[in-house]
Amino acid sequence: MNVHRVNGSYISEADRLKARFYSLIGYVIGWGNIIGGLAFGWFVVANEQGATLSEYPVPLAMLILGGFSLWLGKTTIQGMVKEHLYAINYVSIPLILFYFIDEVAVSIWAVVFLYLMVALILQSFLLVSYVLAVSLAVLVSLAVLMPKEQIVAIGTDHHIFRLSLMILAAGFAYWGLKSMNKREKMLVHYMDQAEEMAYQDPLLKIPNRMDFNLYIDYMLKEKQFIIGKVEINHFQSVYDVLGHQQSDELLKLVKQRLEGKLTGDSYLAKAEGSRFLIAVENSLGQREVASYFVDILQVLSAPYELKNHRYMLTFSIGTSCSKTDGQTSDELMRHAQFALDVAQDSGINRWVYCSEEIKRDSMNQVTISEALYQADLEKEFCVVYQPQVQLETNRMVGVEALVRWQHPELGIISPGIFIEIAEKNGFIVPLGNWILERACRQVQELTELSEEPLNLAVNVSFIQIQQEQFVEETLAILQKTGFPPERLEIELTERSLFENRMEDLQKIEELRSHGIRIAIDDFGTGYSSFGILAKVKVDKIKVPREFIDRVDSNQNSQRIVETITSMAERFELTCLAEGIEREEESTFLRQLICQEVQGYYYAKPVEIHKIKQWNKSAGELSSGLQ
């Protein structure tokens, strides 16, 4: 059965056909009565000389009923009122039967069953009751009130047979309607269940995203709305720690707090994961809107009491407005997502409204994301290398592989932009494998021509580590290119080490078991550095540029760098300082236990042929050798 959802309720195709059939029946009965009335009027006049139509009520009544039925076919009246009005047509049954009992006694009974069939098709207990009550009353009246001569003319047996047939028809009609009504109730029950599954969140018993979109699209015809996307930050980590049941209870508590902040015209729904949706009628001023969502953040971020434990959750909210951001749910949801992404990148418990700047930046990201998947890796991307220098000898001992992208239309795109986008859309996986294979092949070809083998450092995203075949693909690339595992160094950020699951950290240990070295990039800028060293064994830590910049004159930076280099010595790790741009910075690092450096002071990232030239010159890099 075809079903349509309109304003929160289901309308079946059968209901639509029923409504159309009501109109059709109105026209058929109406014109039937009018034509019949005219024919009977002619019959009366033709058979009774000097008679006028006004003297005979039956033809006149049929004409009136015909006009009334035609009006019913056009009217918009619905429900029981319309059924009662249709039932008025049944007064024509006794008029016709009584008047023409002598002339068409046998065939006239077809009128009764015609009306009964109409009532059954319309599945109306009311209409069936009317037609049966009127018909039975007529039959009883014929038996009691009419002269015996007329009864005899009909035939007593026929009369009793018709009476029995009407009673039997009444029984079948009621039984059939009762069965249909029962099936209809079952259908409605199943449709309600289907509606609940399709348009309601099964856990929280509130509308889901699909229902929310339908509501917004419908209400936008009359009102303006502000759409808010509310997300619990890092809820997957909470889920992993607390488990299924307690995490669900926390979601219920969040729902209760959100419901407490709803105004009369607000609408709350549950989206996928740990995300909620709010629609607020846009009758508030800009400051009131800001105050409203900031207040929601304050309420949501308060501690949660669950089974004698207190839990702290953080939230991010992104909003869009129908006045400026679109007139469909799809547009509003997309712009609210843009704002939510910015809010999540800005910290915890942040609310962000989708401004024009955010739209432009987000659309640029969408453009770049699409361009990444359409990009030709061999033609548009290239790998450049920045030397890593042994501080004591100024000799180049290794290179870090860095990727560059020049799009044919967008031009040169910064790695700081497209790497993050590639991590979000998953393109980092094929891109990372391509970088590793290209770098391994080029550096291996270079070192085969030189007596000085170079180490190769390659950045790896946490998204790559999470791939099931990460270890196998990495080892396959090494075997394919012939690059020795002991000269490959995989650089990981603190974030990737902190956020990965235990099985992903085991992949890192497996790589180390094959001789591949592990380095922590930007050490000290992310999560707990000591905690990371306790979780996984590494071979090198890299001091980030923000600690090296002006380190010769900044005492705080000096203390930080001294602490990191001392810690590297205690853990027997190689320490490399990044971002060396001044001789004073290099001189200061020589006084510490820092084995390696890299930065523009020694060399910018260059293509492989330049590295080949430096390697032929014994690999020694003096200051300013570009």
N, C-alpha and C positions, 0 to 999 in steps of 0.2 A: 504494500500500500504506500502511495506517495504521501509524505507528511511534510508540512511546512510549519516553521515556528514563527509565530507572530506575537510580539509584545509579551513574551514569556509563556505562551500557551501554544498547544499544537492544534492545527486545523488539518484534518485528513482530506484526501481527495473526495472521499465519500460524502463528507459534509458539504463540500463545494458542489458536488453533483446534486445533492439533496436540495440545496438552495436554488439551483437552476431548475430542478424538476418542479419545485413549488411554483416558480414563474410559468413554466410550461403548462402545468396542470391548470393554472389560473386561466391561461389563454384558451386551452382546449375546452374546459368546462364552460367558460364564458361564451365562446363562440358556439359551442354545442347548445347551450341554453337559448341563445339568441336565435340561432337557426331553427332549433326545435320549437321555440315559442312562435316564430313566424309561421312555421309549417303547421303547427297545431291551430294557430289562429285562422289560417286559411282553411284548415280542415273543418273547424267549427263553423265558419261562415259558409263554406260550401255545402255543408250538410244540414244547416238549420237556416231556412230562409228568413231574412229580416233580422237576424242576430247581429249584434255588434261586439267588437272585441272587449269592450269594457264590461260586458255582461258576463263574461266568462273569466274567472280569476286565474285559471291555470296558465294560459298563454301569456297573460300579463305578468304573472309571478315569474315565469321563466325568463321573460325579457329583463325584468328587474334583476333577477339572480345572475343573468348573463353579464349585464353591465357591472354588477358588483364583483363578479369573478375577474373580469378584465382589469378592474381597478386593483384588486388584490395582486394580480400578476405584476403590476408595475410598482406597487408601494414598497417602501423599505422597512415596513413593520416586520419584526422578527419575533421568534419565540412562541410562547403559549398563546399570546394574543392573536397571532396570525393563524394558528391552528383552530382556535375557536371561531374566527371569522370564516375560515374555509368550511367549517362544520355547518355553517348556516345554509350552505348549498344543499344539505341533506333534507331540508324541508320540502324540496321538490320531489322526493321519493314518494311520500304519501299522496301528494297532489296528483302526480302522474299515475300512480297505481290505482288510486280511487277513481280517477276520471276515465281511464282507458281500460278498466278491468274487463269490460265486455269485448272490446274490439281486439286488443292485443294481449290477452291474459297470459299467454305462454311466454312470448318473447320479451315482455316488459320487465320480467325478473332479471334480465341481463343488466338492467340499470343498477340494481342492488349490488350485484357482484362486481360490476365495473367500479363503483364507488369503494367497495371493499378492497379490490386490488390496488387502487390508488392509495388507500390508507396503509396497506401493508408495504407498498413500495417506499412510502415516506417514513415507515417504521414509527408510526405514531399511535400509542395506546389511545390517545384522546380521539383521534379520527376513527379508529376501529370501533371504539365504544359508541361513538355517535351513530355510525352507520348501522351497527348491529342493533342498538336500542331502537332507532327509528324503524328499521326493517321489521324487527320482531313486533313492535307496537302496531305496525300496519297489518301484519299477518293476523295477530290476535284480534284486531279491530274488524278485519274481514270476517273472521269466524264468529264474532259475537254480535257485531252491529249490523252487518249487511244482511239483506233479505236472503232467504234460503235459495231463491231462484238464481241469484247471482253466484252463490257458492256452488250450486249444482252446475251452473254453466262452466265454472272453472274446473270443477271436478273435485269431489271431496278427497279422493286419494292424492290427487295432485297437490291439493292445499296442504294436507298433512305431510306429504313428502317435502314440499318447499319449507314448511315450518321446521321439520327435522333437519333438512339440509342447512338451514340458517343457523340452527343451534350447533350443528356439527362444525359449520364454518366458523362460528364464534369460538368454539373450543380450540380448533386448529390455529386460528388467528392469534388468540392470546398465548397459546403455547409457543407458536413461532416467534412472536414478538418478545416473549420472555427469554427464549433461547438467544435471540439476537441481542437483546439488552445485556444478557450475561456475558456474551462474547465481547460486546462493546466495552463493558466494564473491565474485563480482563485486558483488552487492548489498551484502554486508558491507563490501567495499572502498569502494564509493560512499557508504555510510552513515558509514563512518569519516571519509571526506573531508568529508562534510556536517557531521559532528559537530565536526571540527577547525575548519571555517569558522564554525560557529554558536557554539561554546563555547570557542574558543581565539583568543588574539590572534595574528594572522598574523606579526607582526614578532618579538615576544618569546617566542613559543611557551609561554606560560603561560595559565591560564584567564582568560577575559574576565569582564565584569560579569554577564552572563547566567548563566554557570556559577557565579560567586561567589554570586549570589542563590539559586540552586537548592541549592548546598552549605549555605549558612547555614540556609535553611528546613528542610532535611532534618536537619541536625545539632542544631538548636535543640530537637528533640524529646527529646534526651538530654543536651545540655550547654548551658552558658551561655558567651556570647562577648563580647569587646570588639571592636568594629569600628573600624578606622582608615582614614580617607581621607587619602592623602598626595599632595600636589600640588606640582609644580615651579612656582614663581612666575615669571610673565612668560616662559614658555617659547616663546610665539609670537615674541617678539623674538629669542630665541636661534635659533629656526628660520629667521627672516628673514635673520639674519646668516650662519649657518653653512651653511644649505642642508639639503636633504633627507637626504643620506647621513650627514653628520657628526652631525646632530641625532638620527638613528636610533641611531647608535653611542653617543651619550650616554645615550639611554634604556636601552640594553642595559647600560651600566655602572651606571646607577641600579638596574636590576633585580638585577644581581649583588650589589650592596651590600645591598639589601633581603633577598635570599635568605640572605645571610650572617648576618642578624639573626633569622631565623625559628627558633622553637623547634619541638619535636616536634609540637605540636598547632596550629601556625600554618598559615595558608593565605594565599597571595599570588595576586593577580589584577591584571590591567590593565584600567582603565576607559577612558573616552573621553579624548582629548587627552593631557595630560601627567599624568594622575592614576592612582595605584595604590591598591589596596585590600588591607587586611590584616585577617585574622580571628585573634584570639588567644584561646585558651580562658581563661575568667575564673576562674583558680585563683590569681591574684596578688592581693596586697594593694594598697591605694590608692597607697602610696608606691612599691611595686614597679612598678605600671603606669606611674606618672609617670616613674620612672627608665628604664623600658624605652623609652618613646617619646622621651624627651629624648636617650637614647643613640642612637636611630635618627636623630634630627636631626643629632647631632654627626657620625655616620658619613656621612650623606648630604651634609652641607655641606662636607666636606673637598674639596680641589681634585681635579679630574678631568684625567688625562693622556690626551691624544688626539692622535696624530700630531705629537709633539714640541711640543704646545701645552698650556697649563694653562687650565682653565675653572672658574669659580666659579658654582655654582648655589645658589639659596636655596629653601627648602621651607616649607610650612605643613601641619600635621596637625590634623585634627578627629576626635574619637573619640566613640563612644556605647557604652552597655553594655546587654546584653539584660535584666539584672536590673531596670533602672530606665527604660529607654528604648523598650521594645517587644519583642514576641516574634515578629516577622516581619522578613524582610530589608528590606522596604519602609520600615518604621518606623525601623529602625536606620540605614539609609542616609540617610534624611531628617534624622534628628537629628545624624548625623555631619556632614552637609552644613551644618547650622546652625552647628556648632562650627567647621568649616573656614572658613566665611565670617568668623566672628569672628577666627580666627587670622590670616587674610589681612589683615584691617583693622587688626590689632594690630602689624604689622611683619613682619620677615623671620625665618625659622627659629623659628616659634612653634608650640607644641602647645597645644590647647585641648580640654578635656573638656566635653561638652554638659551644662551645669548646668540647673537648673530656671529660673533667670533667663534664660538664653540661649533656652530653649524658649519662654518667654513673649514675649520680644522678637521672636523669629523668627516666632511665630504671629501677633503683632501686625502684623509686616511682611507676612505672607501675607494677613491680613485687609485691610490697607490696599491691597495690590497688587490684590486682587480688587475692592475698592471703587473703585479708580481706573478700571478698565475698565468698571465699571457706572455711573460718575458722569455726570451731565448737566453738560457744560461751562458752558452758559449759566445754569443755575440754581444750581450749587454753587460755581463758581469766580468770582472777581472779580479785576480788576487794580487795584492801588493804585500811587501814584506818590510817590517821594521827591525833593524838589527838589535840584538841583545848583546851587550858588551860586558866582558869581564873587567870589572873596575880596576883591578890591580895591574893588568897588562894592556888595557885598552884594545884587546883583541875581540873580534866578533866570534862568539861561541854559538850563537843561534839566531833564529829569526822568528818573529811572530807574524802569522798569516792574517791579513786583514782584507775584507772584501770591499769592492767599490762597484757602484751601479750607475751607469749612464743610460737613461731611457731615451729612445729616439725622439720623443715628443716632450717629456717632462724635464729632460736634461739630467744633470748630475743630482742624485738624491742622496742625502747624508745617511750613513749607516745608523746614526742615532735615531733616525726616523723609520727607515724601512725594516731594520732588524726587529724592533718592537712590534711592528705590524705583522711581520712574518711569523713571530711567535704566537700572535693572536689567531691568525688564520691557518696556521699549520704549515705554511710554506717553508718554515725554517728547517724542516726535516729534509726535503730534497735539496734545499740550498746548502745546508750544513754538510751533507754527504758530498755534494759537488765541490765545495771549498776544500774539504779534507782530501779528496782524491786529487784535485788539481795541485794543491800545495805539496802533497807527498810526492807526486810525480815530478814536479819541477825541482824541488829541493834535492830529490834523489839523483836526478840527471845532473844537477850542478855538482854535488859532492862526488859523483863518480869521476869527474874531471879534475878533482882537487885532492890534495893530501890532507886537507883540513875538513873533516865532516862537520856538518852543522846540525844542531838540534832544531826541531820545528815545534813551535807552540801554536795550537789551534784552539780558538774559543768554541765551546760547546754549550748549547742552551739546555736548560732543564727540561724543555719540551722534547729534545732529542733523547735525553736519558730515559724518559718515560716510555719511549717506544720499545715494544717487546723485543725487537730484533736489533737493538742498539749495539750490543757487544758483537754479535755475529757480523753485522754490517761493517763495523769499524775494523775488525780483524780481516774481513774479506778485502777491504780497500788496501790495507797494508800488504796483504799477500799479492794483490793485483799489481800494485806499484813497485813492490820490492823494497819498500821503505822499512828499515829496522825498527821494531817496536820500542827498543830502549832509547831511541833518539826522538821519539814522539812525546810531546808534552801536551796534555789536555788541560785547558784552563776552564775552571768553573767558578761562578760567582758564589758568594756566601748564600745568596737567596736560593740558588739551585740546590745547594747542599742542604739547606735548612728545610726547604719545602718538599723535597723528594721523599718518597716512602722508603721503608727499610729495604724492600726488594730492589729499589733503584740504587740505593747506596751499595748494595751487594754487587751490582753491575760494575760500579767503580772499582771495588776490590778485585773483581774478576779481571778487569783491564790491567790493574797493577800486577796481578799474578802472571800476566804475559809480558811484563817488562815495561809497559807504558807508564810514564810518570804523570802525576796529578799535581796541578798548581791551583791555588786559590787566588783569584783575581780580585783587586780592590779590597784587600784584607783590612778589616777594621771599620768598614763603612756600613755594613749591613747588620745582620743579626749577631748573636753571641759568638764571637770569634773563638773563644776558648771552648765553648760547647761544640763547635764544629770540629775542632782538632780532636776532641774526645770521641766524636761520632765516626770519623773516617780518617784513615791514614793518608797523608799528603806528602809531597816531596819538595814543594816550593810555595812560598807565599810572596805576593806582589804588593808592595806598598803603593797606594794610589797617588795620583798627581796632587790631589787636594792637600795631602800631608807634606808633599815635597816642595810645593810652591813657596818660595821665600823662606825655606827652612833654615837658611843660614842666619836669618834675622828674627825669626818668630820663635820665641822660647816654647810656646805651647806645642807647636809643630815639632820642635826639636825633641821634646819629652816623648811625644807620641812615637816618632820614628825610632828613637833610642829604645823605647819599650818593645816595639815590634821586632827590631833587629836582635835585641837580647833574647827575646822569646824564641826567635827562629834558631838562634844558637843553642838554646837549651833543648829544643826539640830536634836538633840536628837537621834543620831544614835549610835549603838554599833561600836566600832573601834577595829579591830583585826590586829595585826602585824604579817606578815609571814616571814619565813626564819631566825628565831633566832638560831644562832649557837654558840654564845659566851655569857658568863656570863655578860660581860660588856654591851652588847647590851640589855640584859634583865634588868639589873640594871638601865640603862638610861630610858627605857620605863616605869619603875615603877614610875619615877618622873613625867610622863605625864598622861594625862587622856586617857589611853589605857587599855581597859577592858580585852582583850583577846590576846593570842599569840599562835603561833605554829611554830615548826621548829625542826631541828635535836638536838638542845640543850636540848629539852624536850623529843622528841621521833621521830624516823623515822617512815615512813609508815609501818604498820605491818598487819598481817592477823587478822581475827576477834577473834580467840582464845586468842591472846595476849591482845587484848582490854578487853576481858572478865576477864583476870587475874587482870589487872590494875583496872577494875571497882569494882572487889571484894575487893580490898585493899582500898576502900573508894575513889578511883579515884584520889588520890594525886600523882602528878608526881614531883619528885625532879630532880635536874639537873643531867643529865647523866643517867637517868633511861631508859634503852633501852630494 
